[in-house]
Amino acid sequence: MSQLATKRGFDGTVHLSNGTTNYPLNAQSGFNLEGLIALDWSTYLNGQLFKRSWERE
């Protein structure tokens, strides 16, 4: 489990599959938007890096 998904005050779940991210859109979960954006960007960048390394093979 990533630290972003398990940090204090975040009791929702983040599912990463097939390059899509499903955020818990629940006011009770207390997620913070910057954290979600950072998680989304890191997921995107990891996907780009993986694609580039795959094309290089």
DSSP file (Angstrom, degrees, kcal/mol; ACC not computed):
  #  RESIDUE AA STRUCTURE BP1 BP2  ACC     N-H-->O    O-->H-N    N-H-->O    O-->H-N    TCO  KAPPA ALPHA  PHI   PSI    X-CA   Y-CA   Z-CA
    1    1 A M              0   0    0      0, 0.0     2,-0.0     0, 0.0     5,-0.0   0.000 360.0 360.0 360.0 132.1    0.0    0.0    0.0
    2    2 A S     >  -     0   0    0      1,-0.1     4,-1.1     5,-0.0     3,-0.2  -0.350 360.0-122.4 -73.1 155.2    1.4    3.4   -0.9
    3    3 A Q  H  > S+     0   0    0      1,-0.2     4,-0.8     2,-0.2     3,-0.2   0.849 111.2  59.2 -64.9 -33.7    2.0    6.0    1.7
    4    4 A L  H >4 S+     0   0    0      1,-0.2     3,-0.5     2,-0.2    -1,-0.2   0.906 107.0  46.2 -60.9 -40.4   -0.2    8.4   -0.1
    5    5 A A  H 34 S+     0   0    0      1,-0.2    -1,-0.2    -3,-0.2    -2,-0.2   0.740 119.2  40.0 -76.1 -21.3   -3.2    6.1    0.2
    6    6 A T  H 3< S+     0   0    0     -4,-1.1    -1,-0.2    -3,-0.2    -2,-0.2   0.344  82.6 129.1-111.3   7.0   -2.6    5.3    3.8
    7    7 A K  S X< S-     0   0    0     -4,-0.8     3,-1.8    -3,-0.5    -3,-0.0  -0.207  72.9 -75.7 -64.9 157.5   -1.7    8.7    5.2
    8    8 A R  T 3  S+     0   0    0      1,-0.3    -1,-0.1     3,-0.0     3,-0.1  -0.177 118.2  21.0 -54.7 136.7   -3.5   10.0    8.3
    9    9 A G  T 3  S+     0   0    0      1,-0.1     2,-0.7    -3,-0.1    -1,-0.3   0.419  96.5 106.3  86.2  -1.6   -7.0   11.3    7.7
   10   10 A F    <   +     0   0    0     -3,-1.8    20,-0.1     1,-0.1    -1,-0.1  -0.867  30.2 156.1-112.8  98.0   -7.4    9.3    4.4
   11   11 A D        +     0   0    0     18,-1.2    -1,-0.1    -2,-0.7    19,-0.1   0.242  45.8  92.3-110.0  14.4   -9.7    6.4    5.1
   12   12 A G  S    S-     0   0    0     17,-0.3     2,-0.4    -7,-0.1    -2,-0.0  -0.287  75.3-113.0 -88.1-176.1  -10.9    5.9    1.5
   13   13 A T        -     0   0    0     -2,-0.1     2,-0.5     9,-0.0    -2,-0.1  -0.937  14.4-150.2-122.3 148.1   -9.3    3.5   -1.0
   14   14 A V        -     0   0    0     -2,-0.4     2,-0.6     9,-0.1     9,-0.1  -0.972  11.2-162.5-116.0 124.3   -7.4    4.3   -4.1
   15   15 A H  E     -A   22   0A   0      7,-1.1     7,-1.5    -2,-0.5     2,-0.6  -0.927   3.0-168.7-109.6 121.7   -7.5    1.7   -6.9
   16   16 A L  E     +A   21   0A   0     -2,-0.6     2,-0.3     5,-0.2     5,-0.2  -0.936  26.0 142.6-109.2 115.9   -4.9    1.8   -9.6
   17   17 A S  E >   -A   20   0A   0      3,-1.9     3,-2.2    -2,-0.6    -2,-0.1  -0.962  65.3  -3.4-154.1 136.2   -5.7   -0.4  -12.6
   18   18 A N  T 3  S-     0   0    0     -2,-0.3     3,-0.1     1,-0.3    -1,-0.0   0.816 124.6 -61.1  54.3  33.8   -5.2   -0.1  -16.4
   19   19 A G  T 3  S+     0   0    0      1,-0.2     2,-0.3    24,-0.0    -1,-0.3   0.532 112.2 115.6  75.2   4.7   -3.9    3.4  -15.9
   20   20 A T  E <   -A   17   0A   0     -3,-2.2    -3,-1.9     2,-0.0     2,-0.5  -0.832  51.5-152.6-108.2 149.2   -7.1    4.7  -14.4
   21   21 A T  E     -A   16   0A   0     -2,-0.3     2,-0.7    -5,-0.2    -5,-0.2  -0.976   1.2-159.7-122.6 124.8   -7.5    5.9  -10.9
   22   22 A N  E     -A   15   0A   0     -7,-1.5    -7,-1.1    -2,-0.5    -9,-0.0  -0.901  12.5-162.9-104.8 112.1  -10.8    5.7   -8.9
   23   23 A Y        -     0   0    0     -2,-0.7     2,-0.9    -9,-0.1    -9,-0.1  -0.686  28.5-109.9 -92.2 146.1  -10.9    8.2   -6.1
   24   24 A P        -     0   0    0      0, 0.0     2,-1.7     0, 0.0     7,-0.2  -0.645  28.0-160.3 -72.6 109.7  -13.4    7.8   -3.2
   25   25 A L        +     0   0    0     -2,-0.9     2,-0.5     4,-0.0     3,-0.0  -0.461  46.8 126.3 -91.5  65.9  -15.7   10.8   -3.9
   26   26 A N    >   -     0   0    0     -2,-1.7     3,-1.7     1,-0.1     4,-0.5  -0.986  58.6-146.1-129.6 122.7  -17.0   10.7   -0.4
   27   27 A A  G >  S+     0   0    0     -2,-0.5     3,-0.7     1,-0.3    -1,-0.1   0.782 100.1  61.4 -59.3 -26.1  -17.0   13.8    1.9
   28   28 A Q  G 3  S+     0   0    0      1,-0.2    -1,-0.3     2,-0.1   -17,-0.1   0.731  88.8  69.9 -72.3 -21.9  -16.5   11.5    4.9
   29   29 A S  G <  S-     0   0    0     -3,-1.7   -18,-1.2    -5,-0.1   -17,-0.3   0.746  87.9-147.1 -74.4 -21.1  -13.1   10.2    3.6
   30   30 A G    <   +     0   0    0     -3,-0.7    -3,-0.1    -4,-0.5    -2,-0.1   0.829  30.2 172.4  63.6  33.2  -11.4   13.6    4.1
   31   31 A F        -     0   0    0     -5,-0.4     2,-0.5    -7,-0.2    -1,-0.1  -0.339  29.1-127.5 -70.4 157.5   -9.1   13.2    1.1
   32   32 A N     >  -     0   0    0      1,-0.1     4,-1.7    -2,-0.0     3,-0.5  -0.935   6.2-140.5-112.9 132.6   -6.9   16.2    0.2
   33   33 A L  H  > S+     0   0    0     -2,-0.5     4,-2.6     1,-0.3     5,-0.2   0.851 100.2  54.8 -60.1 -41.1   -7.0   17.4   -3.4
   34   34 A E  H  > S+     0   0    0      1,-0.2     4,-2.7     2,-0.2    -1,-0.3   0.899 107.3  52.0 -60.6 -39.5   -3.3   18.1   -3.7
   35   35 A G  H  > S+     0   0    0     -3,-0.5     4,-2.4     2,-0.2    -1,-0.2   0.900 110.3  48.0 -62.6 -40.5   -2.5   14.6   -2.6
   36   36 A L  H  X S+     0   0    0     -4,-1.7     4,-2.7     2,-0.2    -2,-0.2   0.906 112.1  48.9 -67.2 -41.0   -4.9   13.2   -5.3
   37   37 A I  H  X S+     0   0    0     -4,-2.6     4,-2.8     2,-0.2    -2,-0.2   0.923 112.2  48.7 -63.7 -43.4   -3.3   15.4   -8.0
   38   38 A A  H  X S+     0   0    0     -4,-2.7     4,-2.5     2,-0.2    -2,-0.2   0.910 112.8  47.9 -62.1 -41.9    0.2   14.4   -6.9
   39   39 A L  H  X S+     0   0    0     -4,-2.4     4,-2.2     2,-0.2    -2,-0.2   0.913 112.1  49.5 -64.6 -42.3   -0.9   10.7   -7.0
   40   40 A D  H  X S+     0   0    0     -4,-2.7     4,-2.4     2,-0.2    -2,-0.2   0.912 112.1  48.0 -63.2 -43.9   -2.5   11.2  -10.4
   41   41 A W  H  X S+     0   0    0     -4,-2.8     4,-3.2     2,-0.2     5,-0.2   0.914 111.1  49.6 -63.5 -44.0    0.7   12.9  -11.8
   42   42 A S  H  X S+     0   0    0     -4,-2.5     4,-2.5     1,-0.2    -1,-0.2   0.895 111.7  49.5 -64.7 -37.2    3.0   10.2  -10.4
   43   43 A T  H  X S+     0   0    0     -4,-2.2     4,-1.9    -5,-0.2    -1,-0.2   0.930 113.5  46.6 -62.9 -45.2    0.8    7.5  -11.9
   44   44 A Y  H  X S+     0   0    0     -4,-2.4     4,-2.2     2,-0.2    -2,-0.2   0.930 113.8  46.9 -62.2 -48.1    0.8    9.4  -15.3
   45   45 A L  H  X S+     0   0    0     -4,-3.2     4,-2.8     1,-0.2     5,-0.2   0.898 110.3  52.5 -64.8 -40.9    4.6    9.9  -15.2
   46   46 A N  H  X S+     0   0    0     -4,-2.5     4,-2.3    -5,-0.2    -1,-0.2   0.899 109.5  50.7 -60.0 -39.6    5.3    6.3  -14.3
   47   47 A G  H  X S+     0   0    0     -4,-1.9     4,-2.3     2,-0.2    -2,-0.2   0.906 110.7  48.3 -63.4 -42.5    3.1    5.3  -17.2
   48   48 A Q  H  X S+     0   0    0     -4,-2.2     4,-2.5     2,-0.2    -2,-0.2   0.918 112.3  48.2 -64.7 -44.1    5.1    7.6  -19.6
   49   49 A L  H  X S+     0   0    0     -4,-2.8     4,-2.4     1,-0.2     5,-0.2   0.900 111.8  50.1 -63.5 -40.3    8.4    6.3  -18.3
   50   50 A F  H  X S+     0   0    0     -4,-2.3     4,-2.1    -5,-0.2    -1,-0.2   0.913 110.4  50.4 -64.0 -42.1    7.3    2.7  -18.7
   51   51 A K  H  X S+     0   0    0     -4,-2.3     4,-2.4     2,-0.2    -2,-0.2   0.923 111.4  48.1 -61.5 -45.0    6.1    3.4  -22.3
   52   52 A R  H  X S+     0   0    0     -4,-2.5     4,-1.7     1,-0.2    -2,-0.2   0.917 112.7  46.9 -64.2 -43.7    9.4    5.0  -23.2
   53   53 A S  H  X S+     0   0    0     -4,-2.4     4,-0.9     1,-0.2    -1,-0.2   0.858 112.1  52.3 -67.1 -32.5   11.5    2.2  -21.8
   54   54 A W  H >< S+     0   0    0     -4,-2.1     3,-0.5    -5,-0.2    -2,-0.2   0.912 109.5  48.2 -67.7 -42.4    9.2   -0.3  -23.5
   55   55 A E  H 3< S+     0   0    0     -4,-2.4    -1,-0.2     1,-0.2    -2,-0.2   0.812 105.8  59.7 -67.2 -29.9    9.6    1.4  -26.9
   56   56 A R  H 3<        0   0    0     -4,-1.7    -1,-0.2     1,-0.2    -2,-0.2   0.788 360.0 360.0 -69.5 -28.2   13.4    1.5  -26.4
   57   57 A E    <<        0   0    0     -4,-0.9    -1,-0.2    -3,-0.5    -2,-0.1   0.504 360.0 360.0 -55.8 360.0   13.6   -2.4  -26.2
